[in-house]
Amino acid sequence: MLAASALLAIGYRFWPESSAPGVVGPVGNPVSNAERRLARLRETAATVPAKEAIFKKISAELNVRERRILAVASLPQSQAQLMQILRRVGSSENSPVEIRATELGSIRDLGGAYGEATVAVQVECRIDQMVNMLAAIPAQPEWVALSDLRVTSTNAKEKTLGARLTLSGVVPAKLVPEENRSRQGKKGGPAF
């Protein structure tokens, strides 16, 4: 039995293979395959000018929008500009809104591409002044928004109220400190 199995193993090992794998050639006509590939490349190349035009249009629109970013070089400058915006909005009334206290915030990461600077202020004003001020903030030429609002009644007879407003503004990403930068995928979308 051992001799028979050895004979079979030797026969299997040295038996000529008639179906040896060889070089696989292209299926079909190589000229027609090349013509189809060339046609696909021409179609792709024909879309390039349209894509470039779309890219230029989007880039121009982005440049227009990014003009609304607070043009500052440091955290104190961003806070000063936010205070100027609050004073401008508060003084647009017949009787200006009185800013009682100021709390300066830090710069946080805003989606990786920008930063968010904040300033909180305590104000005392009439209800109509507060409504007008809240309506005027989104109409500013800079990218600013009210990120926090806490209102308390101070004098019911004169209809005045005290409020704590936190104004946020978009700043360049280079102002965001390293420890405030979010890791890609770690946090959700922007907080602004």
N, CA and C atoms as a LAMMPS dump frame, in Angstrom:
ITEM: TIMESTEP
0
ITEM: NUMBER OF ATOMS
576
ITEM: BOX BOUNDS ff ff ff
-5.0000000000000000e+02 5.0000000000000000e+02
-5.0000000000000000e+02 5.0000000000000000e+02
-5.0000000000000000e+02 5.0000000000000000e+02
ITEM: ATOMS id mol type element x y z
1 1 1 N 0.818 -1.184 0
2 1 2 C 0 0 0
3 1 3 C 0.87 1.259 0
4 2 1 N 1.955 1.146 0.701
5 2 2 C 2.859 2.274 0.746
6 2 3 C 3.463 2.527 -0.624
7 3 1 N 3.782 1.454 -1.346
8 3 2 C 4.344 1.578 -2.685
9 3 3 C 3.328 2.175 -3.641
10 4 1 N 2.058 1.781 -3.523
11 4 2 C 1.006 2.312 -4.398
12 4 3 C 0.798 3.797 -4.146
13 5 1 N 0.8 4.223 -2.882
14 5 2 C 0.591 5.649 -2.589
15 5 3 C 1.8 6.469 -3.022
16 6 1 N 3.018 5.9 -2.902
17 6 2 C 4.197 6.62 -3.36
18 6 3 C 4.176 6.781 -4.863
19 7 1 N 3.735 5.722 -5.577
20 7 2 C 3.635 5.771 -7.034
21 7 3 C 2.609 6.813 -7.468
22 8 1 N 1.487 6.919 -6.776
23 8 2 C 0.458 7.916 -7.104
24 8 3 C 0.97 9.337 -6.83
25 9 1 N 1.697 9.524 -5.731
26 9 2 C 2.224 10.847 -5.406
27 9 3 C 3.237 11.299 -6.432
28 10 1 N 4.103 10.377 -6.874
29 10 2 C 5.098 10.723 -7.886
30 10 3 C 4.422 11.012 -9.213
31 11 1 N 3.424 10.225 -9.559
32 11 2 C 2.685 10.463 -10.801
33 11 3 C 1.966 11.803 -10.789
34 12 1 N 1.397 12.141 -9.651
35 12 2 C 0.687 13.421 -9.532
36 12 3 C 1.667 14.585 -9.628
37 13 1 N 2.814 14.408 -9.03
38 13 2 C 3.812 15.472 -9.002
39 13 3 C 4.393 15.753 -10.374
40 14 1 N 4.662 14.746 -11.146
41 14 2 C 5.329 14.936 -12.436
42 14 3 C 4.405 14.781 -13.638
43 15 1 N 3.144 14.669 -13.451
44 15 2 C 2.195 14.542 -14.56
45 15 3 C 2.12 15.862 -15.298
46 16 1 N 2.206 15.847 -16.615
47 16 2 C 2.145 17.112 -17.364
48 16 3 C 0.752 17.74 -17.254
49 17 1 N 0.747 19.053 -16.954
50 17 2 C -0.535 19.768 -16.801
51 17 3 C -0.945 20.333 -18.145
52 18 1 N -2.116 19.962 -18.565
53 18 2 C -2.6 20.414 -19.867
54 18 3 C -3.354 21.732 -19.757
55 19 1 N -3.827 22.018 -18.573
56 19 2 C -4.583 23.266 -18.399
57 19 3 C -3.812 24.221 -17.498
58 20 1 N -2.579 24.472 -17.84
59 20 2 C -1.746 25.379 -17.044
60 20 3 C -2.237 26.802 -17.219
61 21 1 N -2.275 27.555 -16.111
62 21 2 C -2.717 28.944 -16.244
63 21 3 C -1.694 29.734 -17.039
64 22 1 N -2.162 30.444 -18.013
65 22 2 C -1.29 31.242 -18.865
66 22 3 C -1.625 32.714 -18.726
67 23 1 N -1.188 33.477 -19.653
68 23 2 C -1.445 34.906 -19.671
69 23 3 C -2.874 35.119 -20.119
70 24 1 N -3.592 35.914 -19.347
71 24 2 C -4.985 36.196 -19.673
72 24 3 C -5.019 37.424 -20.567
73 25 1 N -5.619 37.295 -21.703
74 25 2 C -5.725 38.402 -22.642
75 25 3 C -7.002 39.183 -22.421
76 26 1 N -7.105 40.341 -23.009
77 26 2 C -8.306 41.153 -22.849
78 26 3 C -9.503 40.471 -23.505
79 27 1 N -10.64 40.675 -22.881
80 27 2 C -11.872 40.108 -23.407
81 27 3 C -12.415 41.065 -24.455
82 28 1 N -12.797 40.581 -25.541
83 28 2 C -13.344 41.408 -26.602
84 28 3 C -12.251 42.014 -27.456
85 29 1 N -12.65 42.994 -28.232
86 29 2 C -11.754 43.667 -29.157
87 29 3 C -10.979 44.764 -28.413
88 30 1 N -9.637 44.696 -28.383
89 30 2 C -8.873 45.717 -27.656
90 30 3 C -9.047 47.125 -28.236
91 31 1 N -9.273 47.25 -29.519
92 31 2 C -9.445 48.568 -30.127
93 31 3 C -10.758 49.201 -29.657
94 32 1 N -11.836 48.419 -29.621
95 32 2 C -13.121 48.977 -29.179
96 32 3 C -13.079 49.309 -27.683
97 33 1 N -12.353 48.497 -26.892
98 33 2 C -12.201 48.812 -25.462
99 33 3 C -11.462 50.138 -25.29
100 34 1 N -10.407 50.354 -26.045
101 34 2 C -9.648 51.603 -25.969
102 34 3 C -10.5 52.783 -26.425
103 35 1 N -11.332 52.596 -27.447
104 35 2 C -12.209 53.673 -27.916
105 35 3 C -13.245 54.04 -26.853
106 36 1 N -13.794 53.034 -26.161
107 36 2 C -14.761 53.315 -25.094
108 36 3 C -14.098 54.063 -23.937
109 37 1 N -12.901 53.644 -23.569
110 37 2 C -12.162 54.307 -22.501
111 37 3 C -11.85 55.76 -22.894
112 38 1 N -11.466 55.981 -24.142
113 38 2 C -11.186 57.329 -24.632
114 38 3 C -12.444 58.194 -24.604
115 39 1 N -13.588 57.621 -24.973
116 39 2 C -14.85 58.366 -24.939
117 39 3 C -15.205 58.777 -23.504
118 40 1 N -14.997 57.865 -22.54
119 40 2 C -15.276 58.205 -21.137
120 40 3 C -14.343 59.316 -20.649
121 41 1 N -13.078 59.253 -21.032
122 41 2 C -12.128 60.296 -20.633
123 41 3 C -12.478 61.643 -21.243
124 42 1 N -12.948 61.636 -22.499
125 42 2 C -13.362 62.892 -23.145
126 42 3 C -14.584 63.488 -22.449
127 43 1 N -15.54 62.633 -22.034
128 43 2 C -16.717 63.123 -21.309
129 43 3 C -16.311 63.744 -19.984
130 44 1 N -15.383 63.092 -19.298
131 44 2 C -14.902 63.627 -18.021
132 44 3 C -14.177 64.944 -18.238
133 45 1 N -13.35 65.018 -19.266
134 45 2 C -12.607 66.247 -19.554
135 45 3 C -13.553 67.378 -19.957
136 46 1 N -14.675 67.065 -20.567
137 46 2 C -15.624 68.093 -20.984
138 46 3 C -16.304 68.745 -19.785
139 47 1 N -16.366 68.051 -18.646
140 47 2 C -17.016 68.624 -17.465
141 47 3 C -16.082 69.516 -16.648
142 48 1 N -14.798 69.498 -16.938
143 48 2 C -13.829 70.276 -16.158
144 48 3 C -14.107 71.779 -16.218
145 49 1 N -14.357 72.4 -17.369
146 49 2 C -14.625 73.846 -17.369
147 49 3 C -15.85 74.224 -16.536
148 50 1 N -16.885 73.39 -16.572
149 50 2 C -18.078 73.69 -15.77
150 50 3 C -17.763 73.586 -14.282
151 51 1 N -16.979 72.582 -13.912
152 51 2 C -16.601 72.434 -12.504
153 51 3 C -15.719 73.586 -12.05
154 52 1 N -14.822 74.053 -12.912
155 52 2 C -13.975 75.203 -12.578
156 52 3 C -14.815 76.464 -12.396
157 53 1 N -15.834 76.638 -13.235
158 53 2 C -16.712 77.804 -13.11
159 53 3 C -17.483 77.75 -11.789
160 54 1 N -17.953 76.578 -11.415
161 54 2 C -18.664 76.42 -10.142
162 54 3 C -17.716 76.711 -8.982
163 55 1 N -16.49 76.214 -9.066
164 55 2 C -15.502 76.454 -8.012
165 55 3 C -15.213 77.948 -7.865
166 56 1 N -15.054 78.654 -8.983
167 56 2 C -14.785 80.095 -8.927
168 56 3 C -15.965 80.849 -8.312
169 57 1 N -17.188 80.445 -8.667
170 57 2 C -18.383 81.106 -8.142
171 57 3 C -18.487 80.881 -6.634
172 58 1 N -18.248 79.654 -6.191
173 58 2 C -18.329 79.344 -4.761
174 58 3 C -17.211 80.049 -3.998
175 59 1 N -16.02 80.107 -4.577
176 59 2 C -14.901 80.807 -3.923
177 59 3 C -15.2 82.289 -3.767
178 60 1 N -15.786 82.905 -4.79
179 60 2 C -16.138 84.324 -4.702
180 60 3 C -17.206 84.547 -3.633
181 61 1 N -18.191 83.654 -3.566
182 61 2 C -19.236 83.775 -2.554
183 61 3 C -18.661 83.592 -1.149
184 62 1 N -17.727 82.663 -0.988
185 62 2 C -17.075 82.466 0.305
186 62 3 C -16.288 83.707 0.714
187 63 1 N -15.586 84.328 -0.231
188 63 2 C -14.838 85.551 0.075
189 63 3 C -15.759 86.67 0.541
190 64 1 N -16.924 86.792 -0.089
191 64 2 C -17.892 87.813 0.314
192 64 3 C -18.387 87.529 1.729
193 65 1 N -18.685 86.259 2.01
194 65 2 C -19.183 85.914 3.339
195 65 3 C -18.109 86.063 4.406
196 66 1 N -16.869 85.73 4.081
197 66 2 C -15.814 85.803 5.079
198 66 3 C -15.416 87.241 5.41
199 67 1 N -15.897 88.207 4.669
200 67 2 C -15.667 89.61 5.025
201 67 3 C -16.402 89.968 6.312
202 68 1 N -17.4 89.149 6.676
203 68 2 C -18.179 89.404 7.882
204 68 3 C -17.484 88.898 9.147
205 69 1 N -16.374 88.184 9
206 69 2 C -15.615 87.715 10.156
207 69 3 C -14.989 88.926 10.841
208 70 1 N -14.909 88.877 12.156
209 70 2 C -14.265 89.964 12.889
210 70 3 C -12.796 90.006 12.495
211 71 1 N -12.368 91.103 11.908
212 71 2 C -10.991 91.25 11.435
213 71 3 C -10.12 91.706 12.592
214 72 1 N -9.645 90.743 13.38
215 72 2 C -8.843 91.037 14.561
216 72 3 C -7.605 90.152 14.56
217 73 1 N -6.619 90.552 15.374
218 73 2 C -5.373 89.788 15.447
219 73 3 C -5.164 89.133 16.801
220 74 1 N -6.038 89.425 17.781
221 74 2 C -5.858 88.84 19.108
222 74 3 C -7.198 88.754 19.833
223 75 1 N -7.182 88.025 20.955
224 75 2 C -8.382 87.883 21.775
225 75 3 C -8.866 89.223 22.328
226 76 1 N -7.998 90.068 22.891
227 76 2 C -8.489 91.364 23.395
228 76 3 C -9.106 92.241 22.298
229 77 1 N -8.556 92.182 21.098
230 77 2 C -9.136 92.959 20
231 77 3 C -10.529 92.44 19.646
232 78 1 N -10.706 91.129 19.659
233 78 2 C -12.026 90.572 19.34
234 78 3 C -13.04 90.969 20.41
235 79 1 N -12.62 90.934 21.674
236 79 2 C -13.525 91.329 22.753
237 79 3 C -13.866 92.817 22.662
238 80 1 N -12.885 93.646 22.323
239 80 2 C -13.143 95.086 22.171
240 80 3 C -14.104 95.337 21.016
241 81 1 N -13.954 94.612 19.936
242 81 2 C -14.857 94.807 18.796
243 81 3 C -16.271 94.343 19.145
244 82 1 N -16.399 93.249 19.883
245 82 2 C -17.73 92.802 20.308
246 82 3 C -18.375 93.829 21.235
247 83 1 N -17.591 94.448 22.107
248 83 2 C -18.118 95.499 22.981
249 83 3 C -18.562 96.711 22.16
250 84 1 N -17.8 97.072 21.136
251 84 2 C -18.197 98.181 20.261
252 84 3 C -19.523 97.868 19.578
253 85 1 N -19.692 96.634 19.142
254 85 2 C -20.947 96.245 18.489
255 85 3 C -22.095 96.364 19.474
256 86 1 N -21.891 95.889 20.708
257 86 2 C -22.949 96.001 21.716
258 86 3 C -23.271 97.459 22.02
259 87 1 N -22.264 98.294 22.135
260 87 2 C -22.505 99.722 22.393
261 87 3 C -23.228 100.375 21.212
262 88 1 N -22.833 100.003 19.99
263 88 2 C -23.476 100.554 18.8
264 88 3 C -24.955 100.16 18.749
265 89 1 N -25.23 98.906 19.049
266 89 2 C -26.623 98.428 19.047
267 89 3 C -27.408 99.068 20.184
268 90 1 N -26.786 99.184 21.354
269 90 2 C -27.471 99.772 22.509
270 90 3 C -27.68 101.261 22.397
271 91 1 N -26.82 101.965 21.666
272 91 2 C -26.958 103.413 21.55
273 91 3 C -27.832 103.826 20.377
274 92 1 N -28.327 102.901 19.62
275 92 2 C -29.168 103.251 18.48
276 92 3 C -30.56 103.688 18.912
277 93 1 N -30.872 103.47 20.163
278 93 2 C -32.171 103.9 20.704
279 93 3 C -32.139 105.399 21.03
280 94 1 N -33.317 105.967 21.3
281 94 2 C -33.391 107.369 21.728
282 94 3 C -32.678 107.544 23.068
283 95 1 N -32.9 106.624 23.971
284 95 2 C -32.165 106.62 25.244
285 95 3 C -31.307 105.363 25.251
286 96 1 N -29.996 105.522 25.339
287 96 2 C -29.112 104.364 25.213
288 96 3 C -29.281 103.353 26.347
289 97 1 N -28.976 102.115 26.033
290 97 2 C -29.023 101.038 27.007
291 97 3 C -27.772 101.145 27.874
292 98 1 N -27.959 101.014 29.179
293 98 2 C -26.846 101.148 30.11
294 98 3 C -26.188 99.792 30.341
295 99 1 N -24.897 99.703 30.016
296 99 2 C -24.131 98.482 30.258
297 99 3 C -23.516 98.604 31.643
298 100 1 N -23.892 97.694 32.551
299 100 2 C -23.452 97.784 33.945
300 100 3 C -22.184 96.994 34.211
301 101 1 N -22.059 95.81 33.664
302 101 2 C -20.89 94.965 33.937
303 101 3 C -20.519 94.206 32.671
304 102 1 N -19.245 93.861 32.575
305 102 2 C -18.74 93.157 31.408
306 102 3 C -17.943 91.934 31.86
307 103 1 N -18.164 90.828 31.183
308 103 2 C -17.397 89.605 31.445
309 103 3 C -16.8 89.148 30.117
310 104 1 N -15.487 89.112 30.055
311 104 2 C -14.797 88.747 28.824
312 104 3 C -14.6 87.24 28.777
313 105 1 N -14.953 86.635 27.659
314 105 2 C -14.814 85.194 27.5
315 105 3 C -13.556 84.841 26.736
316 106 1 N -13.446 83.582 26.378
317 106 2 C -12.283 83.114 25.621
318 106 3 C -12.709 82.805 24.189
319 107 1 N -11.767 82.325 23.421
320 107 2 C -12.066 81.931 22.041
321 107 3 C -12.161 80.415 21.991
322 108 1 N -13.275 79.922 21.45
323 108 2 C -13.482 78.484 21.29
324 108 3 C -13.404 78.122 19.821
325 109 1 N -13.202 76.846 19.58
326 109 2 C -13.171 76.326 18.219
327 109 3 C -14.588 76.325 17.651
328 110 1 N -14.707 76.687 16.41
329 110 2 C -16.01 76.731 15.75
330 110 3 C -15.929 75.916 14.465
331 111 1 N -16.037 74.612 14.579
332 111 2 C -16.044 73.741 13.41
333 111 3 C -14.691 73.541 12.766
334 112 1 N -13.615 73.939 13.391
335 112 2 C -12.288 73.723 12.839
336 112 3 C -11.812 74.828 11.903
337 113 1 N -12.703 75.495 11.213
338 113 2 C -12.304 76.518 10.247
339 113 3 C -12.32 77.928 10.824
340 114 1 N -13.027 78.127 11.935
341 114 2 C -13.166 79.441 12.537
342 114 3 C -13.09 79.321 14.054
343 115 1 N -13.125 80.46 14.712
344 115 2 C -13.188 80.504 16.159
345 115 3 C -14.376 81.333 16.585
346 116 1 N -14.758 81.21 17.855
347 116 2 C -15.895 81.959 18.388
348 116 3 C -15.436 82.711 19.63
349 117 1 N -15.47 84.036 19.573
350 117 2 C -15.134 84.879 20.711
351 117 3 C -16.426 85.325 21.382
352 118 1 N -16.416 85.411 22.714
353 118 2 C -17.63 85.776 23.441
354 118 3 C -17.358 86.907 24.424
355 119 1 N -18.398 87.705 24.646
356 119 2 C -18.403 88.768 25.648
357 119 3 C -19.793 88.756 26.277
358 120 1 N -19.846 88.765 27.604
359 120 2 C -21.126 88.819 28.315
360 120 3 C -21.24 90.171 29.007
361 121 1 N -22.406 90.771 28.948
362 121 2 C -22.64 92.068 29.583
363 121 3 C -23.937 92.03 30.385
364 122 1 N -23.966 92.851 31.438
365 122 2 C -25.181 93.064 32.223
366 122 3 C -25.744 94.409 31.796
367 123 1 N -27.005 94.436 31.413
368 123 2 C -27.64 95.687 31.001
369 123 3 C -28.916 95.901 31.796
370 124 1 N -29.31 97.171 31.874
371 124 2 C -30.591 97.511 32.456
372 124 3 C -31.28 98.462 31.487
373 125 1 N -32.502 98.108 31.093
374 125 2 C -33.219 98.911 30.098
375 125 3 C -34.712 98.622 30.178
376 126 1 N -35.453 99.348 29.372
377 126 2 C -36.889 99.095 29.265
378 126 3 C -37.127 97.909 28.332
379 127 1 N -38.297 97.373 28.375
380 127 2 C -38.624 96.19 27.566
381 127 3 C -38.52 96.503 26.077
382 128 1 N -39.033 97.659 25.656
383 128 2 C -38.978 98.008 24.225
384 128 3 C -37.537 98.171 23.75
385 129 1 N -36.662 98.711 24.61
386 129 2 C -35.256 98.825 24.237
387 129 3 C -34.622 97.451 24.061
388 130 1 N -34.98 96.525 24.95
389 130 2 C -34.428 95.166 24.858
390 130 3 C -34.885 94.485 23.578
391 131 1 N -36.153 94.641 23.231
392 131 2 C -36.677 94.033 21.999
393 131 3 C -35.974 94.61 20.777
394 132 1 N -35.802 95.931 20.75
395 132 2 C -35.119 96.564 19.62
396 132 3 C -33.657 96.134 19.538
397 133 1 N -33.029 96.004 20.702
398 133 2 C -31.63 95.562 20.734
399 133 3 C -31.504 94.115 20.23
400 134 1 N -32.397 93.256 20.651
401 134 2 C -32.367 91.862 20.203
402 134 3 C -32.632 91.747 18.701
403 135 1 N -33.448 92.645 18.17
404 135 2 C -33.723 92.627 16.73
405 135 3 C -32.558 93.198 15.923
406 136 1 N -31.782 94.11 16.529
407 136 2 C -30.685 94.761 15.805
408 136 3 C -29.422 93.906 15.743
409 137 1 N -29.234 92.991 16.67
410 137 2 C -27.997 92.194 16.697
411 137 3 C -27.814 91.352 15.432
412 138 1 N -28.814 90.612 14.972
413 138 2 C -28.59 89.817 13.747
414 138 3 C -28.423 90.659 12.486
415 139 1 N -28.806 91.927 12.528
416 139 2 C -28.709 92.791 11.353
417 139 3 C -27.341 93.447 11.22
418 140 1 N -26.417 93.147 12.101
419 140 2 C -25.085 93.753 12.058
420 140 3 C -24.289 93.21 10.875
421 141 1 N -23.366 94.013 10.332
422 141 2 C -22.574 93.537 9.189
423 141 3 C -21.576 92.44 9.572
424 142 1 N -21.215 92.337 10.847
425 142 2 C -20.3 91.284 11.288
426 142 3 C -21.093 90.018 11.607
427 143 1 N -20.371 88.893 11.63
428 143 2 C -20.99 87.622 12.007
429 143 3 C -21.06 87.564 13.524
430 144 1 N -22.141 88.045 14.082
431 144 2 C -22.36 88.001 15.52
432 144 3 C -23.744 87.424 15.788
433 145 1 N -23.877 86.835 16.971
434 145 2 C -25.168 86.278 17.376
435 145 3 C -25.237 86.293 18.892
436 146 1 N -26.435 86.295 19.389
437 146 2 C -26.656 86.223 20.816
438 146 3 C -26.625 84.748 21.202
439 147 1 N -25.672 84.36 22.051
440 147 2 C -25.567 82.947 22.408
441 147 3 C -26.185 82.632 23.757
442 148 1 N -26.467 83.66 24.567
443 148 2 C -27.104 83.426 25.862
444 148 3 C -27.848 84.695 26.267
445 149 1 N -29.019 84.508 26.859
446 149 2 C -29.826 85.637 27.321
447 149 3 C -30.539 85.227 28.602
448 150 1 N -30.33 86.015 29.643
449 150 2 C -31.027 85.795 30.918
450 150 3 C -31.654 87.118 31.315
451 151 1 N -32.962 87.097 31.525
452 151 2 C -33.698 88.328 31.797
453 151 3 C -34.33 88.239 33.189
454 152 1 N -34.225 89.337 33.948
455 152 2 C -34.886 89.454 35.245
456 152 3 C -35.59 90.8 35.309
457 153 1 N -36.684 90.863 36.047
458 153 2 C -37.423 92.106 36.212
459 153 3 C -36.777 92.903 37.34
460 154 1 N -36.494 94.185 37.078
461 154 2 C -35.884 95.02 38.115
462 154 3 C -36.877 96.019 38.697
463 155 1 N -37.709 96.621 37.86
464 155 2 C -38.668 97.602 38.343
465 155 3 C -39.951 97.436 37.534
466 156 1 N -40.944 96.819 38.143
467 156 2 C -42.196 96.539 37.439
468 156 3 C -42.974 97.809 37.141
469 157 1 N -42.832 98.831 38.002
470 157 2 C -43.564 100.078 37.798
471 157 3 C -43.08 100.797 36.548
472 158 1 N -41.762 100.903 36.382
473 158 2 C -41.193 101.59 35.225
474 158 3 C -40.98 100.65 34.042
475 159 1 N -41.315 99.405 34.228
476 159 2 C -41.174 98.359 33.194
477 159 3 C -39.732 98.247 32.704
478 160 1 N -38.808 98.235 33.641
479 160 2 C -37.404 98.019 33.299
480 160 3 C -37.015 96.606 33.687
481 161 1 N -36.005 96.149 33.032
482 161 2 C -35.532 94.81 33.32
483 161 3 C -34.017 94.759 33.261
484 162 1 N -33.479 93.799 33.94
485 162 2 C -32.048 93.553 33.896
486 162 3 C -31.813 92.313 33.049
487 163 1 N -30.767 92.318 32.298
488 163 2 C -30.497 91.172 31.428
489 163 3 C -29 90.922 31.348
490 164 1 N -28.677 89.669 31.174
491 164 2 C -27.291 89.273 30.917
492 164 3 C -27.258 88.73 29.494
493 165 1 N -26.565 89.435 28.619
494 165 2 C -26.448 89.053 27.211
495 165 3 C -25.051 88.514 26.951
496 166 1 N -24.961 87.431 26.237
497 166 2 C -23.656 86.928 25.798
498 166 3 C -23.631 87.011 24.28
499 167 1 N -22.738 87.847 23.773
500 167 2 C -22.608 88.047 22.332
501 167 3 C -21.423 87.231 21.829
502 168 1 N -21.638 86.478 20.76
503 168 2 C -20.576 85.672 20.152
504 168 3 C -20.292 86.206 18.763
505 169 1 N -19.02 86.197 18.394
506 169 2 C -18.61 86.637 17.074
507 169 3 C -17.639 85.649 16.459
508 170 1 N -17.659 85.542 15.147
509 170 2 C -16.776 84.623 14.43
510 170 3 C -15.439 85.303 14.178
511 171 1 N -14.355 84.6 14.526
512 171 2 C -12.993 85.109 14.35
513 171 3 C -12.192 84.094 13.543
514 172 1 N -11.034 84.488 12.996
515 172 2 C -10.207 83.533 12.255
516 172 3 C -9.743 82.381 13.151
517 173 1 N -9.553 81.217 12.56
518 173 2 C -9.169 80.015 13.309
519 173 3 C -7.787 80.134 13.936
520 174 1 N -6.946 80.997 13.397
521 174 2 C -5.588 81.137 13.945
522 174 3 C -5.593 81.696 15.361
523 175 1 N -6.689 82.307 15.807
524 175 2 C -6.778 82.854 17.155
525 175 3 C -7.178 81.811 18.198
526 176 1 N -7.641 80.65 17.754
527 176 2 C -8.08 79.611 18.682
528 176 3 C -6.855 78.961 19.311
529 177 1 N -6.74 78.97 20.647
530 177 2 C -5.607 78.306 21.292
531 177 3 C -5.653 76.791 21.041
532 178 1 N -4.493 76.162 21.058
533 178 2 C -4.392 74.721 20.783
534 178 3 C -5.261 73.894 21.73
535 179 1 N -5.315 74.28 23.003
536 179 2 C -6.095 73.482 23.959
537 179 3 C -7.597 73.599 23.718
538 180 1 N -8.039 74.608 22.968
539 180 2 C -9.463 74.767 22.666
540 180 3 C -9.861 74.189 21.315
541 181 1 N -8.91 73.669 20.572
542 181 2 C -9.235 73.098 19.261
543 181 3 C -9.832 71.72 19.448
544 182 1 N -10.908 71.448 18.707
545 182 2 C -11.539 70.13 18.781
546 182 3 C -10.85 69.183 17.813
547 183 1 N -10.824 67.938 18.157
548 183 2 C -10.273 66.909 17.285
549 183 3 C -11.338 66.518 16.274
550 184 1 N -10.929 66.256 15.026
551 184 2 C -11.88 65.861 13.992
552 184 3 C -12.62 64.615 14.438
553 185 1 N -13.942 64.665 14.362
554 185 2 C -14.773 63.523 14.687
555 185 3 C -15.062 63.375 16.168
556 186 1 N -14.326 64.088 17.045
557 186 2 C -14.535 63.951 18.479
558 186 3 C -15.788 64.706 18.92
559 187 1 N -15.957 65.912 18.376
560 187 2 C -17.106 66.72 18.734
561 187 3 C -18.084 66.755 17.564
562 188 1 N -19.262 67.243 17.853
563 188 2 C -20.269 67.384 16.804
564 188 3 C -19.98 68.591 15.944
565 189 1 N -21.014 69.173 15.371
566 189 2 C -20.858 70.327 14.5
567 189 3 C -20.556 71.577 15.289
568 190 1 N -20.502 72.71 14.605
569 190 2 C -20.193 73.96 15.282
570 190 3 C -21.253 74.336 16.302
571 191 1 N -20.827 75.051 17.315
572 191 2 C -21.751 75.44 18.39
573 191 3 C -22.388 76.792 18.117
574 192 1 N -22.041 77.454 17.047
575 192 2 C -22.535 78.799 16.774
576 192 3 C -23.888 78.741 16.159
